[in-house]
Every structure is written in structure tokens, then in C-alpha cells.
């Protein structure tokens, strides 16, 4: 095998979650936090120089990187080996440290808020601080929502056994679940959640997909009472905090987090709702090709293999080489970075039991490197996922020499680089098709991504929005959650499916993440925003990689409306910008339908 498909975790902390080096790191971080607490307590803007303030920022950065390194390692290990019970013990240590830093961060922020505006502006005249004035102003502005120092300390303490604990319970439940599958010979195998999900959506046999989906629904239904409790308490806790922090609506916090306006969000969803017809036509045509009147939920991402065509598959080596080759058609820097990441075992892709489902890219801040988690089964979709996550890693890579405060880009623009990379690979797979039948199969894979962004993600947003509205008035039962989920799916898919997934709310990790509310609309934002960037690239490809990198480097220090105006000269509060991106994908629908008439 040319590329090893497992992480090299031993190179970070030998011994996994039992590592003595990891425990030494945790002890060191604990001591650093104690020192920082004293340093922060002594700091007074009136009596100390700007150098003392910069020393505080430097100490914050050191602790943040150390905490990030340790906690990321533990999470990576647990995701790759969900049967490691000790991982939760060490994750508990991480929660304690983060809680302590959250309390100190609140104290720091409140000290910034207390500085009079005139003195604050004078402080920011320092040449070093000017480089991070956007981030510092943002911290100070958000700090105006904080309660008293004592109250914020109490909240940070309660978070450990509150919102964070509820999120961790979800991880524990999922790690213990299995989905049974019986093959044609009558042999029953217990699949992990990740294995079942991959096969449920990608297996070419409709009977296999149907069996796994039914068993999948049954497994989530069994756990629904527990997970309904978790979701209600997690978001009930968040609603309480939002109210105390003077948020007037549940969308205000995620919009603030994503540095975007409500006008931009409404314009995007309006464009999606008004331009769904081509994608409904795609689903109907796909159903016809698969010999169905309408697709079931489990068939939406099914492969399309016409004639004697076998579904396109890749080995991990082939997928890696394909990605590097076609990244090079865009730019050498992107291609060389992907090659380095793949050769140095930055990716965990092995298909095996005891792995959590899904995929992600995460950061090891002390190494200034990224790591990628996924399960590679050989499909074009998996190849797209690998490219997607490498796009995330490239985004962090091109920013690594910036001040740490300027590297904190929000989730919506985070999805821009990943989707841009994925678009390069999806277009390459279609362009390299060796026959009409293969092109149809690959266009199907490409359009699955579009339906995910315009329908599946839209359904998630509609569900979560409706849930928050009802949760504000009291506990929402598992039965009602199912109803809200199906209503959202029917609206988002234009009532085009034969069956829906009532327990999707329980099976989707994104609803249970404690740190970020509404982990959905940023995906559609990033997808459409990246299409706008890609359209610019096609019009002016010469030297575009440098322009693209310049945009990525600004993502941590600008509002998204300003970012779009500066680098694309567009107004994203207007529906026409978003509609133009959707129409690019509609052209793929036209080609798919023409080829499959």
C-alpha cells in the first residue's frame, strides 16, 4: 500500500489515552493555567504597560495550544477506538481544564469591557495589536453580554455537568450501539453505526439498503427516549444561557458565531426554496432509473449503475493519487499540501469496527498541523469526502503563520475551502468518465452533494428551528421530535420521497454538539459561497490560487459580508447571488436527465 490509511497517533502521545506523556502534558497545562490566573489577576490597564497586555495574550495562546493538542488527541483516539473506556476518563480531565480556562477567559473579557472606549482605542494603536484588532474588538463586544464574574464562574462550573455532559452522553450511547445485518447466506453481523451508515446509503442492492435502514430506524427508536432527554436538556440549557446573555432569538447566537447577518441567511434559504424544482426532477429521474415510483430515504444517495457498468470504485491509493493529480490542475500549493498530508499519515480512513461514524478535520495546534477522520469504503463519495477534509486542512495550513487570534474562522467560511476542494474532484471524476454510463453514475454522485445541501441540510435547519421554538415552551417528546423531523424533510424534499427518516434527529451527531448551535446552515453557505469562488476561477484561472489563498487568510478577521465584497465584489444579502450558485448545479441536473432519457 502506497499510503497508510491509519493515523500515526503514537507520534503524538505514545500509549494512547494511558500515555504517561499525555498525563505530563495535562499536569503542565494545569500549572500554566494557575500561573495565568495570577498574571491575569494582577493585570490592570491603568497601571501596567501594553507589554503586560501582550504577555497575557501570549500566555493565553500557549495554554490554548496545549489544551487543543491534548484534547484533540484524546478525541481522535476515542473516535478511532470507541471501545476504549479510559478515553472518557481523560476527556473528563479535559473538561475540567477547559472549564477553568472558560472562567479565566470570562474574567479577561470583563476586564476588556471595563476599559473606557478612548483608552481601548489608545491600546489598539500598538503596532502588534493592530494586526489583531478585529478579533480583540469582537471579544470585547461579545463580552458586553456577560453576567457578573461570579455568575460566569458558576456557569462555567455548571457547564461541565450540564451542556457538555449531555453532549458526551450522546457519544457514549452511540459508541455502544450496533446495527444487525443478515446477508444472503443467512449470516448476521453486528455493524458499527459508522459501518451501517456507509453501507445503508452506498450499497448498490436496494434490498440491502432497505434492510439496514429498517434495522437502523429500529436501533435509534430503541434509544429515542434517552436521546430525546439528552437533546431537550442540552438545548434547554442553551436556551437558558442565551436568555441570560440577552439574546433575543435562538438564531442570534449562531449568526453572531458565524459572523453573518440574518439578511444573508434569509436570502440564502429563500434562494434554495425558490430553486428546488431541478433537484426534485433529479430525484424523480433517479427513482425511474432504479425502477421505483419514488425514492425511499435510504435510496437518495444510492449509486446509479446502468447497463453492465459496475459502480466506480477506488482503492485508497487510487483515490489519494487522483486527488493529488487534480488538485495540481488548480494549483501546486494545494496539491503539494495534500501529498504531504497523505504521505505523513494525517488521515484515519481504515474501514473497521469500533470507529465512530462520519468524517471531520481537526487541528493539532502545537504541531501546526491538521488530522482527518473518515471511513473509506472505495466509493466516489468517499473520495469526495477525503478531498473535502483535505480542503479544510489546507485552509488551516495557509493561515498558520498569521497571529493565532486571526486564525479563528467561523464554521460557514470553514466549509468554503472544503467544498471548493470537493468541487475540483467531483468535476474531475465526471470529466474523466470513460463512457456515457460512467458519466451518469458520477453525475449522480455529484448531484447527491447538491441535494444534501439544498434538501437534507435544509431539513435539518427547518427541524432545529421548529424544535427550538417548541422547546422554549417546554419538553418536546420523542414522538413530537419524529413529527417535526418528518415535516421538515417533506418540506425540504418537496414531498418527493416515498419514505422519510423520523429518527434522523437522534442519529445525527450535529444536533448534539455542545459548542456550536445550528450546525447545519453553514454547510449550505459554504457550498454556495465556494461555487461563487469556483465560477470566478473558471473565468480567470491564471494565478487564481494566490487570490484564493488571500481570501482564505482573511476568513478569521472579517464579517462574511465584507469578505464577499472584498474578494468577490458581491452582496450576499441579495437572493440573486445564492440563486446563481444553485443554477450552476441545475445545469448538472439538465445533463443528467438528458443522458438518462
Secondary structure, DSSP 8 states (H G I E B T S, - for coil): --S--S--GGGTSTTGGG-HHHHHHHHHHHHHHHHHHHHHHH--TTTS-HHHHHHHHHHHHHHHHHHHHHHHHHHHHHHH-TT-THHHHHHHHHHHHHHHHHHHHHHHHHHHHHS-HHHHHHHTTSHHHHTTHHHHHHHHHHHTT---HHHHHHHHHHHHTTHHHHHHHHHHHHHH-EEEEE-TTS-EEEEEHHHHHHHHHH-S-HHHHHHHHHHHHHHHHHHHHHHHHHHHHHHHHHHHHHHHTT-SSHHHHHHHHTT--HHHHHHHHHHHHTT-HHHHHHHHHHHHHTT-SS--GGGTT-----TT----B--HHHHHHHHHHHHHHH-HHHHHHHHHHHHTT-EE----SS--SS-EEEEETTTTEEEEE----SBHHHHHHHHHHHHHHHHHHHTTTS-GGGG---HHHHHHHHHHHHHHHHHHHHHT-SSHHHHHHHHHHHHHHHHIIIIIHHHHHHHHHHHHHHHTTS---HHHHHHHHHHHHHHHTTT--S---TTHHHH-GGGG-SS-S--SHHHHHHHHHHHHHHHHHHH--TTHHHHHHHHHHHTTSS-HHHHHHHHH---TTSHHHHHHHHHHHHHHHHHHHHHT-
